[in-house]
Amino acid sequence: MLVSFSALAGGVFIEVTDADERRPSDRCFRFDANGNAEYAAFADLIGNNPAPRWFGHVFKEKDFIFA
């Protein structure tokens, strides 16, 4: 999965899609020290949500291409 870095929410990697603009449903990933990924929706990170919901996922850092 191709992702690009963004300073949003303290630093996340946003999934690169074919869309010209970011969509509310775009996934934003962060990683723990063991390389496990979790994600939140783009809309949750740009709004005034003080505690966005992060979802655990089966992806590992090795499953990503970083741009």
Order of alpha helices (4+ residues) and beta strands (2+ residues): beta-beta-beta-beta-alpha-beta-beta
